[in-house]
Amino acid sequence: MIENTHNNLTSERASELTGFLDSGAMQNASIMLNNLHPAEIADLLESLPATQRNILWGMVHQSLEGDVLVEVGDGIRHTLISNMDKSDLVAALENMQTDDMADIVLSLPETVLEETLNSLDKQRLNRLQSVLSYAEDTAGGLMDLDFIAIRPDVSVEVVQRYLRQLGAIPDNTDNLFVVDRHNHYLGIVPIGQILVNEPNTMIQQIIEHHDEAIDLELDIHEVARLFEDRNWITAPVIDADNILKGRITIDDVVDVIREEGEKSMLSMAGLNEDEDIFSPILKSTRQRALWLGLNLVTAFIAAGVIGIFEATIAEVVILAVLLPIVASMGGIAGSQTLTLVIRAQALGQIGTSNVRPLFIKEIVISVLNGILWAVVVSLAVYLWFKQIDIAIIIAIALLINLAAGAAAGVIIPLVLRRIKIDPALAGGVILTTVTDVIGFIAFLGIATMILM
């Protein structure tokens, strides 16, 4: 419900802004735009064609540009950056948090990158280089360097005075991290404990020694799972020597989860996560042509199998009418299993210990469904064509193809993951080819043996 409301609101705002632009009411458009949250501005920019997007981007206040660049997709961000004046771009980057800047800085034009780095003070430059030294898909690449660390041998009163001197605390600060004099991570003190304990209470008396620290090299998907399982708002990041390096916050984890979901959905259609719904026609054509070509190859493979049984089809034309039923049912059964297994892989739920029972379970389910729908389809075919032999043939073929589809749905993503290929990207194409080929061979092969 919330997502639908948000989508409707974005659509309404886009229509209203388009109306302002069409009528020439630029001031109204500018006021409306700059009163929105940066994430809402990003949604609007992504929902408008390039011409209107560029006009609105020129209206965004300079103080908001950096935050909006963080929120938009990579493809649109690259377009916006390429149209910005160099001095405006440098100014926008300077206002960003270090972890957000790290996500953008390496995609900048070389001249802008050099000027941006030269504009940073030594401390911030060192922090940026620190984040950039870690792989993007690890906890180190995701972490935020803006956190508060305290020592165990001070009192609550000292910490309170220190916080007052800071004047503000980083967003999403639910815990203070406790370290020794060499910056070794010791534990956490919830911010609430600083508020409710007596001023003379020592930090070492209220420290909580949880095993919640995240290793720098941990994959970001594992980080997301930990946040989900343990309901964290923040978590400290440490290196192999237990040195506190930074923290990860829930807002960054939500971004990881959303991006991964979008990536998986787009990958199944052969698209990448940078796809812009209003990207140039020729660019989109090139991006999609390769995937269509791959699917064409698999279609020719299936057609080649049909060609082998050309004589059988010529004799019994009814077979050609019924072919799509066998292939479609096997494909659907396989895609159900494939989707289940890919999801389980993403959640880390599949290992060598449970592949066998999962495989057996999916085969049993497909056989039971195969029996059910083989009876239904064979009865329908008999009532349609009044040929009992054709009804028996399609029943057997359906049972075989549903079982094959389930088996392929388990095996394909496991094999693809083993050879370092994203199952969400290639699994569907391979599965369709397998179920088409096996379905055609089963149906036409049995028909050839019985009828010819």
Secondary structure, 3 states (H helix, E strand, C coil): CHHHHHHHHHHHHHHHHHHHHHHCCHHHHHHHHHCCCHHHHHHHHHCCCHHHHHHHHHHCCHHHHHHHHHHCCHHHHHHHHHCCCHHHHHHHHHCCCHHHHHHHHCCCCHHHHHHHHHHCCHHHHHHHHHHHCCCCCEHHHHCECCCCEECCCCEHHHHHHHHHHHCCCCCCCCEEEEECCCCEEEEEEEHHHHHHCCCCCEHHHHCECCCCCEECCCEHHHHHHHHHHHCCCEEEEECCCCEEEEEEEHHHHHHHHHHHHHHHHHHCCCCCCCCCCCCCHHHHHHHHHHHHHHHHHHHHHHHHHHHHCHHHHHHCCHHHHHHHHHHHHHHHHHHHHHHHHHHHHHCCCCCCCCHHHHHHHHHHHHHHHHHHHHHHHHHHHHHHHCCHHHHHHHHHHHHHHHHHHHHHHHHHHHHHHHCCCCHHHHHHHHHHHHHHHHHHHHHHHHHHHHHC
